[in-house]
Amino acid sequence: MSADQLAEKLVLWIRERVSASGCEGVVLGMSGGRDSSVLAVLCREAFPRGVLGLIMPCYSCDEDKEHAYAVAEKFSIPAEVVVLDGAFDDLLKVMPGDDADPGIQRLAEANLKARLRMLTLYYYANKLNYLVAGSSNRSELAVGYFTKYGDGGVDIMPLGGLVKGQVRELARFLGIPQEIIDKPPSAGLWPGQMDEDELGFSYEELDNYLTTGEASNQLRERLESMIVACEHKHLPPPIASF
C-alpha cells in the first residue's frame, strides 16, 4: 500500500472510531518525535476542528519541545502546553525511594512521567468529549516498549499496525520536518536516553523480524523472550473465575 493510500485509510479509520464512540474529536500528546508528529497530522486531517495536541514537558529536552511546537505551527494543530515538572516533584516527595537501586528508581520515575501524561490527556479528553489517541507503533508494542497505563493507556492506536519503518515513510509523505524524521528515536525519559540503546538492537532489525520472521538465532531468542514477557501489557487484568 502506498503512503498516500495508507494515510487516507488511517484518517478515515480515526474518524470512524471517534464517531462510533459518540465523541467529538481527538486529544494526543505531542512529544516532538516522529511517531507523535505523524499521529498529530493524521488526527488534524480527520478532525480539523476537533483535535488538540498537548505538549507535556516533564524535565524534557528543549529540542523536543521546539520540535513539537514546529509541527503544531506547520500543520495548524491547536496545541496547549502543560508543564508537569511540579506535579512530578510533588509526587516524588510523598513516595519512598531513597533506598531503591538507582536503575530501578530511574525506571520508576520514567514510568511516573508517562503516567502523569496519561492522566493529563484523559483530563482534557473528559472535558472536551474527545478520545485519547496514542502514537505507539507495532514495533514498540510487540516487545513491550511502552509504559503500561502510561503511553499504553489510550483509547485508539492508529499506528499500532505499522512497524517503525512504515511510520518513517508516512512521515516523509506527510511532510514532517526532516530534523524530526532523522533524529534518533527516544522516549525522552531522561537525558541522553535512546530507544535502541535500551533495547539492545535496532528498530531496523526488529522491523525485519516482525515482517519477515528473519533474525539471527541470538536476536530471535531475545525478541521471543521479550514478546512473551510483555504479554500482560496487552491483556485486561486477569479476573478470578471463582
C-alpha positions in Angstrom: 0.0 0.0 0.0 1.4 3.4 -0.9 1.9 6.1 1.7 -0.9 8.2 0.4 -3.3 5.3 0.4 -2.2 4.4 3.9 -2.7 8.0 5.2 -6.1 8.2 3.7 -7.2 4.9 5.3 -5.8 5.9 8.7 -7.6 9.3 8.6 -10.9 7.5 7.8 -10.3 4.9 10.5 -9.7 7.6 13.1 -12.8 9.5 12.1 -14.9 6.3 12.2 -13.6 5.2 15.6 -14.2 8.6 17.2 -17.7 8.9 15.6 -18.7 5.4 16.7 -17.8 6.2 20.3 -20.0 9.3 20.3 -17.1 11.6 20.9 -16.3 14.8 19.1 -12.6 14.7 18.5 -9.2 13.6 19.5 -6.6 14.6 22.1 -3.0 13.4 21.8 0.4 14.1 23.3 2.9 15.8 21.1 6.5 14.8 22.1 8.4 16.3 19.2 9.1 12.8 17.9 8.4 11.2 14.6 5.5 9.0 15.7 3.6 11.6 17.6 4.1 14.1 14.8 2.6 11.7 12.3 -0.3 10.9 14.6 -0.9 14.6 15.1 -1.1 15.3 11.4 -3.4 12.4 10.8 -5.8 13.4 13.6 -5.8 17.0 12.3 -6.9 15.7 8.9 -9.6 13.5 10.5 -10.9 16.3 12.7 -9.8 19.8 11.6 -11.9 21.4 14.3 -11.8 18.6 16.8 -8.2 17.9 17.6 -5.9 19.1 20.5 -2.2 18.4 20.9 -0.8 18.5 24.4 2.9 19.3 24.8 3.7 18.0 28.3 7.3 18.6 29.3 8.5 16.9 32.4 12.1 17.9 32.7 12.2 17.3 29.0 14.8 18.2 26.4 14.3 21.7 25.0 14.8 20.4 21.4 11.8 18.0 21.8 9.6 20.9 22.9 10.8 23.0 19.9 10.0 20.2 17.5 6.5 19.7 18.9 5.9 23.5 18.5 7.2 23.3 14.9 4.8 20.6 14.0 1.9 22.3 15.6 2.7 25.5 13.8 3.4 24.0 10.4 0.1 21.9 10.3 -2.1 24.4 12.2 -2.7 21.9 15.0 -4.3 23.5 18.1 -1.9 22.8 21.0 -1.6 23.6 24.7 1.4 23.3 26.9 1.1 21.6 30.3 4.3 21.6 32.3 4.4 18.6 34.6 7.7 19.3 36.4 5.9 20.5 39.6 3.4 17.6 39.7 6.3 15.1 39.2 8.3 16.7 42.0 5.3 16.7 44.4 4.6 13.1 43.9 8.2 12.1 44.5 8.2 14.0 47.8 5.4 11.7 49.1 6.7 8.4 47.7 9.5 6.3 49.2 12.6 5.7 47.0 15.8 6.7 48.8 16.7 3.1 49.4 16.0 1.8 45.9 18.5 0.6 43.4 19.4 3.6 41.2 18.5 1.8 38.0 15.1 0.7 39.4 14.5 4.1 40.8 15.2 5.8 37.4 12.8 3.4 35.6 10.1 4.0 38.2 10.5 7.7 37.8 10.4 7.4 34.0 7.2 5.4 34.1 5.7 8.0 36.5 6.3 10.7 33.9 4.5 8.6 31.3 1.6 8.0 33.6 1.3 11.7 34.5 0.9 12.4 30.8 -1.8 9.8 30.6 -3.7 11.5 33.4 -3.4 14.9 31.7 -4.6 13.6 28.4 -7.7 12.0 30.0 -8.4 15.1 31.9 -8.7 17.1 28.7 -10.5 14.2 26.9 -13.2 14.2 29.7 -13.6 18.0 29.4 -13.9 18.0 25.6 -15.7 14.7 25.0 -12.7 13.6 22.9 -10.9 10.2 22.6 -7.3 9.8 23.6 -5.1 8.7 20.7 -1.7 7.0 21.3 1.3 7.0 19.0 2.7 3.6 19.8 3.6 1.5 16.7 3.7 -2.2 16.0 7.4 -2.5 16.7 7.2 -0.9 20.2 4.0 -2.8 21.1 5.5 -6.2 20.0 8.3 -6.1 22.6 6.5 -4.1 25.3 8.5 -0.9 24.8 5.8 1.3 26.4 4.5 2.1 29.8 1.5 0.1 31.0 -1.2 2.7 31.9 1.2 5.4 30.6 1.7 5.8 26.8 -0.2 2.5 26.6 -3.2 4.0 28.3 -5.2 5.3 25.4 -8.5 4.8 23.5 -7.1 4.3 20.0 -3.7 3.5 18.5 -3.9 4.4 14.8 -0.2 3.5 14.2 -0.3 0.2 16.1 -0.3 -1.9 12.9 2.7 -0.2 11.4 6.3 -1.1 12.0 8.7 1.8 12.7 10.0 2.0 9.2 6.4 2.4 7.8 5.9 5.3 10.2 9.1 6.9 8.8 7.8 6.6 5.3 4.5 8.1 6.3 6.3 11.0 8.0 8.1 11.7 4.7 4.8 11.7 2.8 3.1 13.9 5.2 5.9 16.5 5.2 7.1 16.1 8.8 10.2 18.3 9.3 13.3 16.4 8.2 15.1 17.1 11.5 12.3 15.2 13.3 12.4 12.3 10.8 16.2 12.0 11.2 16.7 12.3 14.9 17.3 9.0 16.9 14.1 7.6 18.4 13.8 8.5 22.1 11.1 8.5 24.7 12.8 11.4 26.3 12.5 9.8 29.8 16.0 11.0 31.0 18.9 13.0 29.4 20.6 11.1 26.7 18.0 8.2 26.7 17.8 6.5 23.3 15.4 3.7 22.4 17.8 1.5 20.6 20.5 1.7 23.3 17.9 0.5 25.8 16.6 -2.2 23.6 20.0 -3.5 22.6 19.1 -3.8 18.9 18.0 -1.5 16.1 14.4 -0.9 15.0 15.5 -2.0 11.5 16.4 -5.4 13.0 13.1 -5.6 14.9 11.0 -4.5 11.9 12.7 -7.1 9.7 11.9 -9.8 12.3 8.2 -8.7 12.5 7.7 -8.5 8.8 9.7 -11.5 7.6 10.4 -13.6 10.6 14.2 -13.4 9.9 16.8 -12.7 12.6 20.0 -14.2 14.0 19.4 -17.0 16.5 20.6 -14.8 19.3 18.3 -11.9 18.4 15.4 -14.3 17.7 15.7 -15.7 21.2 15.9 -12.2 22.7 12.9 -11.0 20.8 10.7 -14.0 21.5 11.6 -13.7 25.2 10.6 -10.0 25.2 7.3 -10.8 23.4 6.3 -13.4 26.0 7.4 -11.2 28.9 5.2 -8.3 27.8 2.1 -10.3 27.1 0.4 -8.9 30.3 0.7 -5.4 28.9 -1.7 -6.3 26.0 -4.4 -8.0 28.1 -7.0 -6.8 30.6 -6.3 -7.6 34.2 -7.0 -11.3 35.0 -10.2 -12.0 36.9 -10.6 -14.9 39.2 -13.1 -17.4 37.9 -14.5 -18.5 41.2 
